[in-house]
């Protein structure tokens, strides 16, 4: 005889990926005469087993998603369209309440650019965009998440990456493969902003808009690392003293990478993110190649300056403080600025609904 227990796991919108949903647990029913206390004890043990099993299953599925993220091709076409006005001179503050309830999908049809290329930041990979991809696809857009060189499931040794061009190669290959009449929206997170800027300078005609998500939107002649000097010390001091440096070519050669410890990562990147996303990140993040973020960026008004740029600020960010983000916007003014309240450095984890709302609005700007 089998006794079956239905385990119901409620999933809130902002933490939809934290739970595996409902489960059915079956176990032998040894004796119909077992007392009610014994039954309660058995049920309690069964539910604890189910919880542990769900936790392990979630972990494996999340890691599997990281491996197959770049293969996602499911697309949704809708019948309802909604258009927002231009934000070129406006700032949008998104309240915490935006992310606390499930927003109905907004299906977008009559927009010029539906393809959105998501560029991860330092140490991350395509896997970090899994919530964003799902939400954008529900609205009829076509998101693509790439692994930069030495990131995610790309097998390149990070110690061998010596230039920003090397690091950006997967994005460049993607842009070069586009048909002549097709453009994309680029979204760059953190140091992925430097990769986006590099693409704007070299392939401006392939890009309709660029979104800098709490990112290194540096000016001509600046290094991406300079943006983080407030948190990690100046570049010169960091290279002399940091305990997080990697020396892939030997201690007698310049450092090749950065490897932050788990506590440092949690404190800087994930102070508002769900625990399961933090767990996914700590087992999936890879060392950060040093050369691309220490390279001075070269951008021009003739190329980089012809593409519309939008900046998304995160207001509870320990990695890139609100003051630093304001300075970036002030020194290199974009066409529009959006703010997400209550988000840490990784809004794709901590505020995915709010981030999705911003991206949909930008996508609809004519």
Protein Blocks (a to p, Z undefined) as FASTA:
>chain_A
ZZdddddddddfklmmmpgbjaddddddfblkbcfklmmmmmmmmmmmmmmmmmmmmmmm
mmmmmmmmmmpcbdcddfbdcddddfklcccdddfklmmpccdddddfbdcblcdcdddd
ehiafklmmmmmmmmmmnopacdddddehiajbfbdfklpcbfklmmmmmmmmmmmpcfk
bccddddehjlmmmmmmmmmmmmmlpfbdcdehiacddehiafklmmmmmnopfklmmmm
ockbccfkojkbccfbdcddfklmmmmmmmmbcfklmmmmmmmpccddfklmmpccdddf
klmmmpccdddddfkbfklgfklmmmmmmmmccfbdcddehiafblmlmmmmlmmmmmmm
mmmpZZ
